[in-house]
Structures are given as C-alpha cells and as structure tokens.
Amino acid sequence: MIIFGTKGYLYQLAILTLLCGSCGNPAAHTLRKRVTKFTLFFVPLFPFSTKYGTQCTFCGAEQKATKEQADQLLAQSAGAGGGQQYGQPQQQPYQN
C-alpha cells in the first residue's frame, strides 16, 4: 500500500502599499506565494504548482499575479525600502 497526496504551503513574501483595484483605497497588500507539493508517505517531495497573488488588508480582495509581476513587486519594495520582506512560510497550510 502506497500512501500519496498533496500538501499546500503559503509563503508571505512582502507587505506592500498599493492602490486596491476592488475598493480603491491605498492600503497594505500582502504578496503571497502558494506552493502545492506532492507527498509520499506524508513526506513532501517536489512542488508541482506555484501560484502568486496579493490580498488587500482593507477589504480582503485577492488578485492573482504572475511570477514576473511578483518579482517586479518584490524588486520595487526592496528598492524603495517601504515594504517588509519575508521568506518563511506561515504555520497554517492552506486547504486546496
């Protein structure tokens, strides 16, 4: 019997001040990376899905982003020095 499945990880990459496309307020947005990994016997082996997105902290609206857009936002936040950068995953994994 082989036990396999998936497990999701949520990484918070940065907190940026952006103009929200949903509510129109200039608010803090979290830049997040969601990684889904294939697991065998509950051991994560390799990622097979990576998605990026931002979430407005004012209204909670989420917007999808490409890897290039996420890299550009990270570079802008690092260059301006205005955003906080993170690289550690949050403790609670997301549900698929």
Secondary structure, 3 states (H helix, E strand, C coil): CCCEEEEEEEEEEEEEEEECCCCCCEEEEEEEEEEEEEEECCEEEEEEEEEEEEEECCCCCEEEECHHHHHHHHHHHHHHCCCEECCCECCCCCCC
